[in-house]
Amino acid sequence: MDTAQDPSSLANSYFRKADHMRWHRALSKQHILRSQLGFHNDVTASRPKPCQGCVHYHGIAYGYSKANRTVLVCGYHPYGWQGDACPDWTDLQ
């Protein structure tokens, strides 16, 4: 018996693999673009005053659309501290 693979089926296998890699790469790029939708590179002072200099500050927005995006301020107070001095504030150093 001949165990060698047919050249046409081997070529089809390579084309299927390359096609899957292109599809996966395109899907990954779409996911990245969707997650960055609405994010701009303008750097503004968006850190709340009680959070300035705190080691717990996170400040990253999560969500796929501008309407559903939420900023996670920190692990202790996800929406930020409403008073003047946060009780969980810890210096960066």
N, C-alpha and C positions, 0 to 999 in steps of 0.2 A: 504494500500500500504506500502511496505517496503522501507524506505528512506535510509537504510544502503547501502553503496557503496560496490560493488563486491570486494572481497579481491585481485583478480588478477588485476583488473583495478587500484586499489589503489597502488599495488606494481609496476605496470608499470608506474604510475605517479611519484613515488619516483625515479625509475630508469631514467626516462626522465629528471627529475630535476637534479639529480646527474650528468648525462651525459652532460647536458647543463653547469653546473658549471665547470666541467673539461674542456670542450671546451673553455669556456670564460677565464678560468685561463691560458690555453695554448696560446690563442690569445693575452692576455695581456703580457705574458712573451715574445712572439715573437715581439710584438711592442716595448717593452723596449729594447730588444737586438738589434733590427733593428735601434733604435734611438741612441744606443751607439756604433754602428759599427765604428771602426776606432779610437775611443777614447782610449787613454792610460793614465795610472796614473803617467806618468813621469812629475814631476813638474819642468818646466823650466821658466825662466824669459821671458815670452812672452808679458808682458805689455809694450806698446810703451813708450819711454822716456817722451814725453809730458803728458802722462796719469798717470804717477807714482804719487801716493798720492792723486788722484782726486776722489771725491765722486761719480762722474757720470760714472766712469769706469764700464763696464758690462763684456766684455771679454768672453762670452759664444758662442761656435760655434753651428750653427743650420744647419740641413740638414741630410738626410738619408744616403748619400754616401760621400766618401772622395772627389770625383770630384765635388759634388754639395754643399759642406759645406762652409758656410760663417760665419766669426766671426763678431759679433755685438760688436763693441768697446764701444760705448756709445750712448745715445739718441740724442745728439747734432750732433755728427760726426760718423755715423755708420761704416765708413771704417777707422776711425782714423784721427787725425790732422796731416797734412803734414809738418807744420812748426816746429819751436823750442818751442814756448810757445803758448799753446791753450788759446784763449780769454775767453772760458767758464770754465776754470779750477777752481775748488772749493776745498778747503782743507777738508780732511776727518773729522777734528774735528770741 
